[in-house]
């Protein structure tokens, strides 16, 4: 079972690394992490595909979680419902769900929490008819904050799940 997960992670990293642009976050490379594409505004770019860009432009690709929780809020469910309509309408066959946490807690704890968050999004997508074989989950824990500050406002933006359409 662990070998399958490791193989899936290596495959996912290989696929994702082939999709990056030249505009990457140099800190990520120095720290040994995957390069993270950024837009001119400094926000992370989540998809290299044209359909993925349309997805990001037409709706939110991000939902937020409460502190120390992997429960979906009613607002998060509404956002995911709109994502599901897009996925079905465009016959999407490759989806990655990223789970993120704020900086508080250990690396291991936040990786586990990020995975729980990504899996709860996957479970919701599947419950609404999206094929589970099309969905991969990955946890970044606290390693890829959206906002790098040490405030409640920043932490609330870093506790998130991001849907990426490939």
Secondary structure, DSSP 4 states (H G I P E B T S, - for coil): -HHHHHHHHHHHHHHHHTT--S-B-HHHHHTTSPP-BB-TTSPBP---SHHHHHHHHHS--EEE--TT--PPPHHHHHHHHHHHHHHHHTT---EEEEEE--SSS-HHHHHHHHHHHHHHHHHHHHHTT--GGGEEEEEEETSS-SS--SSHHHHHHHSEEEEEE-
